[in-house]
Amino acid sequence: MKIECTICSGIKNAVIRYITDTKKIFTPEFKSNAYNLHFFCSIVLTYLSMVLLTKFAHLDGTGIFFHLFVGGFGAYCANFLKEWIWGKLFGSPWDNTDINMGSYGGIVAVILFLI
């Protein structure tokens, strides 16, 4: 009997898209599609949240990879929520690259915070 995974291809495509979207940082698309706003706003917001989490949630006792996960996933969730709200209220088109750029900004903010 063969077991089929119905969501595996979707997860695989999302992971591949997450990795391959990094090349858009170095293209003119980065500025023309406003990916830079997601990237830089996520850096600022994630840096500030990391300061608060370290001070009040005792995040300084955890490892570096957990910091990276919290920063990247937190920025991913915030940008996902922003895309969803703007799609519902203003009818803007959905763009997964916007969400990924925000997550990259979150990871960069954690790296800057740890330095």
Buried (B, 14 or more C-beta within 10 A) or exposed (E): EEEEEEEEEEEEEEEEEBEEBEEBEEEEEBEEBEBBBBBBBBBEBBBEBBEEBBEEEEBEEBEEEEBBBBBBEBBBBBBBEBBEEBEEEEEEEEBBBBBBBBBBBBBBBBBEBEE
